[in-house]
Every structure is written in structure tokens, then in C-alpha cells.
Amino acid sequence: MSKAIELLGFLAKAAIAGLALAFVLVYLWPSLSERLARQEDPAPPPAESIPVSYAEAVNRTAPAVVSITTRSTQIEQSAKSNALYRMRQRLDVASGVLLSDDGYILTNHHVINRVQGIQIFLWDGRVVPARIVGSDPATDLAVLKIDLSELPVAPIAENPQVRVGDVVLAIGNALGLSHTVTMGIVSATGRNDLGSLLFQDFIQTDAAINSGNSGGPLINARGDVIGINTRNLDSRGGAQNIGFAIPIGLARNVMQQIIGSGSVQRGWLGAIFSDIRPSPVGDGSLARRGISVREVASGGPAWDAGIRQGDVILRLDGEPVVDANQFLLAVSQRQPGNQVEIQVSRGDETFETYATLIQQPPIQ
């Protein structure tokens, strides 16, 4: 009995000593209790887990990706005589994406421009001819139609928030290898200084876009189409994995207009604009403010609104203007007949004027 009492006394003393030591440690180092409390809380899960494979994303879109073969005729000069010419048939490969189950295909204008025949190779092995519904050189987009039904349709990202660093995949008929998949990230958005098209708003990616990828889809990690691949920078100039895609919002709008009316309706001001050099702002840094008016067509909307060569456009419908390409794109996305408010700077004077847009003339 006495041994049991001694054991209980020993345990009580040990417990009291332990509590006293803990009190001293917390008193001397108050941050210790905070660290211990934090260690008890499990680490929060990541906002979005990184997939081990992108197979599901690819499988959502790949059945709606088509390979395109075009046939065209070229005239070649004879090597023996400058006066002799010969006709040669040329075959080219490209890509497209089905955006309706009754056979409407979106691809690039340069894929079908001046061709005599178009063959479509489907995911299931069928090969069918296609006809051109219409095309839009200003955005390098075209719509084809095949006479089939119940076809797979590519999922389209609704109001996609494309961010630099997002994982993307390009699917297409690269170098004649159908349904080739390449992966990369979004390197930039809103690229518009390539000088190749009238309206530019490209997604830049380092996913490899090779010859034959033109017209194929650029998809996000979920398999939604976010763009239509259109070109890459020439590798002979030292560029590597710098490719460009047309945002799907712009592409789908063009497609719907071509299907609905055979052409794209765009607002036009009848003037040519250019960027101006950055100028000092309040904090001493340099920033662009406005774009310059280079030429104005007499009798056009800009002329009738009082805009003249040398003016500086500061705002469009209340929004600041800093880039000529973005300004043209914004105007073009308004319908002919719409009225726009333009803020203009001329010398020391700033004024607002209104212009009624007309249909943009065809691009030659």
C-alpha cells in the first residue's frame, strides 16, 4: 500500500514539474505557443491541383479536329526558257475544328485561299469534300461546310479568362501527322504588332505550332477551345516556339456572321491611324496617350465628324485610347450605323465629336 502511495506521489510531482516547465517556456518564449498551434493545423489544399495527364482534355476536343488537304494550281517558269511555263498541282495540309454537329468547320483564310479542291479527313477515318462558305482575310478566318450530320463538336470556352502562364495544348495536322498534340503555356495575350493582318489580338504560346497546324484549336487544360492557331514566327530568324492563335471569341463572332450573311459586318471610320511616342506623365515616367490620325478619307465618317490629319484620338466612347491596332479592332466590332463618341486633341484644344460608322470596304 505504501509503495502505491509513493508511486502516485512520484507521478504527481512529475506532472507538476512538467506543467511548470511548460509555463516557463511559454512565458519566456510566447511565440512558441503560436508556432505549436500552427503546426497542429493541416496545410490548406492547393486551389487547383495539377493534373498528372491531359488525356481527358485532349479527348474532349480531338474527335472534333479535322485534317485538311487542299489542291491548288501553280504556274512555274521553265528553267530552260523564260518564255516557257508549266502548270503544277500543289497539295497542302492544314487543320480545322468542327463547331456544329451539321458540318460547319472553322479554319484559316490562308488555308483555303485560291485553292481548287478541299478534302476533309475526320477522326473516324471518313474522307469528304468541303465547300467554302466564306472567309475573312482581315482576321485570317474561314468557314467550310461538309454534308454530314451528328458530328462531334468541340467544346468552346465561354468568356475565357486567358492568363499568361496558363497551360495550353495545340491539336492539329502538324506536318501531315494528324491529331498531333503539343503542350506549352500562354506566353502573352493581346499581341497586335505582327504586321500581318488588319485586325490582330493574338494569344501567344510556346506550344509548338508547325506547318499544318493552321486552323486547328488551341485548348486549355480542361479541353475547351480558347483559340484558333494561325501562325508562328519564322524559325530561320532565330525564333523558337513562338506561335499565335486567334481568340475564340473573335473567331466565333466572325464564323457566325459568315454563316448568317456570307460576310463580316464591321464598323469603319474611313481613316488611317498610327501609334505615337510615349510622353512624360505626372510621376516623370513615359506613357502613351492617344493615337495619331495619319490620313482621313474625304466624305467618310471621320471627315464628317470633323477629324483631320494630325489630330490625336484620346478616347473612344469614354475609354482611353493608347494603341492604334486595339482602336481599329474596337471600332470594327461595332456594327455599321452605330454612332461612336470620340475625344480629339488638336494643338491646345480638346473636343468631343460623334461619328456614324459605315461598313468597312472589302480588303483587296
URNOR-V243711 format. One line per field, one symbol per residue. ss: DSSP state (A for helix, B for strand, O for the rest). phi: phi as a letter, one per 20 degrees, with the letter a starting at -180 (. if undefined). burial: + if it has 16 or more other ideal C-beta (glycine too) atoms within 10 Angstrom, else -. Layout:
ss = ???
phi = ???
burial = ???
//
This chain:
ss = OAAAAAAAAAAAAAAAAAAAAAAAAAAAOAAAAAAAAAAAOOOOOOOOOOOOOOAAAAAAAAAABBBBBBBBBBBBBOOOOOOOBBBBBBBBBBBBBBOOOOOBBBBOAAAAOOOOBBBBBOOOOOBBBOBBBBBBOOOOBBBBBOOOOOOOOOOBOOOOOOOOOOBBBBBBBBOOBBBBBBBBBBBBBBBOOOOOOOOOOBBBBOOOOOOOOOOOBBBBOOOOBBBBBBBBOOAAAOOOOOBBBBBAAAAAAAAAAAAAAOOOOOBBOOBBBBBOOOBBOOOOOBBOOOBBBBBBOOOOAAAAOOOOOOOBBBBBOOBBOOOAAAAAAAAAOOOOOOBBBBBBBBOOBBBBBBBBOBBOOOOO
phi = .fffffffffffffffffffffffffffcfffffffffffffffffgbfeffbdffffffdgfeedecddccddddeffebfedccececdcdbcbcfdbfdoecdbefffdfmddbcdddegenfccfcdeerbcgfdlcbcdcdecclefcffdfelfeedfoffccdcreflneflfdccacfeacmfbdemdcfdcbfeebeffdegofgneeddefenefdadfcacffffenfclddccegfffffffffffffcnbdecfbembdcbfdffcfdgenedbfbnceeebcffnegfffenecgnfdedbclnefdcbfffffffffeefgnfdcececdcmedcbdbccefcffffee
burial = -----------------------------------------------------+--++-+++++++++++---------------------+++++++++--++++++++++--+--++++++------+-+-+++-+++++++++----++-++++--+-+---+++++++++---+++++++-++-++++----++++++++++++++-++++++++++-+++++++++++--------+++++++++++-++-++-----+-++++++-+---------------+++++--+---++++++-+---++++++----++++++++++++-+-----+-+++----------+-++-+----
//
